[in-house]
C-alpha cells in the first residue's frame, strides 16, 4: 500500500489542551495517512508536493491550541517537531528509493 502513517506523540498533544487530551485517551494515538501513490518522488515537484502533504498531516496530528497560551503553543511546536523528526527517515528513504529507481535505466551484462 502506498501510504505512510504519520504518528505523533499523543502525550505531547494531550498536554496542550483538555479537549485534545480526551481525544487522545479515546484514540490512544493521533495519526494521519499520507498518500504518495500519485506522486513521482524522483522529481522535485513530486517531492515538494509530498513535503506539503506531510506538513498538512503534522498539523492534523498536532493541532494548534489557544494562540494566547504560550505554554500550549510551545507544546504544539514540540509535538510538530517530534512528528517531523519521526517521519523524516521514512520520507528520505522513499525519495532516495524513487530517485535510485529512476537513475538505473540499464544493467551491464558481462561474461567470460
N, C-alpha and C positions, 0 to 999 in steps of 0.2 A: 504494500500500500504506500503510495507516495504522499505521506503526511508525516509531519513531525509533531510531537506533543511538547508544548512549552509548559513546564510545571514550575510555578513559583513557590517560594517558601511561604506556605499559608500562614504560618505563625507570624511572620513579619506583617503581612497584610491584615491579619486578625487584630493585631495590636493597634493598628492605625485607626480603627473605628469600631464601635459596638455593632452596627448592622453587619459589617463585613465579618466580624467575629462569629456572629450567629450563622452566617452563610458558610464560613469555613468549618464550623463544627458539623454542619449537616453534610457537606460535600467532602470533608477531610482535606482535599487538595483542590486548589483552583487550577484549571487547565484550559488551554485553547489549542485547537489543532490548526496548524499552518500548512496549507496545501501548496505544493510546488509542481504538481503534475503538469500544469500548463506552461511552465517556465523552462527556458533553456539557460541553465546555470553556467554554461560555458561562455555566455556573453555578459557584457557589462550591464546591459538593460535588464536581463533576467535576474542578475544578482541584485541590482538596485530595487527591483520590484519585490524580490524575496526579502530583502532587508526591510522594506516598508511594511510588508506583512508581519514580519517578526516584531517590529516596533509596535504595530497595532495590537498584536497578541499580548505583548508585555503590558500594555495599558489595560487590556481586558483582565489579565490575571492579577494585576496590581493597580486596582482603580484608585484614583485620587480621592482624597477626603477633603475635609474642611480646609480651604485655602488660607484661612486666617489662623489656623493652628499649626505653628511651626514644628512642633514635635511630630504631629501626624504627617506633615509634609516630608520631614526627614525620613520617617518610616516608609512612606511611599517611595521615596527616592532609593532607599536601601533595597526595598523589595524589587524595584525595577532593575537596579544594578545587578542584584543577585540573579534575577531571571535571565538577564542578558549574558551574564558570565556562564550560566548553566547551558544555554543554548549555543553559545559561541563555538565550542568544539564540534558540535554536530553540524552546524551551518558551514564551518570551514571545511569539514570532511566532505560534505555534499558538493560544495563548489569545487574543491580540488578534484574530486572524482569525475565530475562533469567535464572539467577542463582537460583532465588526462584522457578521458574517452575521446574527446574531440581532437586532441593532439595526435593520437595514434590512429593513423589512417592506413597504415600498411605494416606488414611484418617482413622480416628478412628470413629467407629460407636458404640454408647453406647445406651442402652435402659434400662428402669426400669420396 
